[in-house]
Amino acid sequence: MPRHLLKRFAPDHQTIRDHKHMQIFGKLLHDPNLWHLNRRSVAGAFAVGLFWAMIPIPFQMVAAAAAAIVFRVNLPISVALVWISNPITMPPIFYFNYLVGTWLLPAHEPLGDVQMTMEWLSHSLGEIWQPLYLGSVVVGLILATLGYLGIRGFWRWHVLRQYHRRRQRGRKTPSTS
């Protein structure tokens, strides 16, 4: 796995430990498993980060950090993946989650006139919260599973490819002239 690339972009452990929102976790941040880059830790971090990215709550990063601590997976990757849902991507992500929720809850019809404004959202939240959160949890679980399995598969493929390359280099013998 490209550990050097991940390490280059990952923030320093001490920077994360000293962050004001992370102080609530205290000594739990000293667990070395939260900082390791191995197949289990990175795959679990993808599952945690992708799940919490789909849930429309404030402070998603804190929830992802708490889940990373509980499941003992890579903390920086878990928190960074939450950034998938940012102010630009939130409307289409949460609208899709809402549509999934209306499909799963037949009593709720998709709203016809959707406006992505805070006024409309505060006015309509009473109607849409059930399908929105159900769809968000379902999509989050599906993405978490796909992310976990995808990273595990990619990691295995990468290790096998490196193994075969080393093996091929070992078989090549310099020809003598």
Stockholm file with secondary structure:
# STOCKHOLM 1.0

chainA/1-177         MPRHLLKRFAPDHQTIRDHKHMQIFGKLLHDPNLWHLNRRSVAGAFAVGLFWAMIPIPFQMVAAAAAAIVFRVNLPISVALVWISNPITMPPIFYFNYLVGTWLLPAHEPLGDVQMTMEWLSHSLGEIWQPLYLGSVVVGLILATLGYLGIRGFWRWHVLRQYHRRRQRGRKTPSTS
#=GR chainA/1-177 SS CCHHHHHHHSCCHHHHHHSGGGGGGGGGGGCGGGTCCSHHHHHHHHHHHHHHHHSCCSCHHHHHHHHHHHHTCCHHHHHHHGGGSCTTTHHHHHHHHHHHHHHHCTTCCCCSSCCCSHHHHHHHHHHHHHHHHHHHHHHHHHHHHHHHHHHHHHHHHHHHHHHHHHHHHHHCCCCCC
#=GC SS_cons         CCHHHHHHHSCCHHHHHHSGGGGGGGGGGGCGGGTCCSHHHHHHHHHHHHHHHHSCCSCHHHHHHHHHHHHTCCHHHHHHHGGGSCTTTHHHHHHHHHHHHHHHCTTCCCCSSCCCSHHHHHHHHHHHHHHHHHHHHHHHHHHHHHHHHHHHHHHHHHHHHHHHHHHHHHHCCCCCC
//
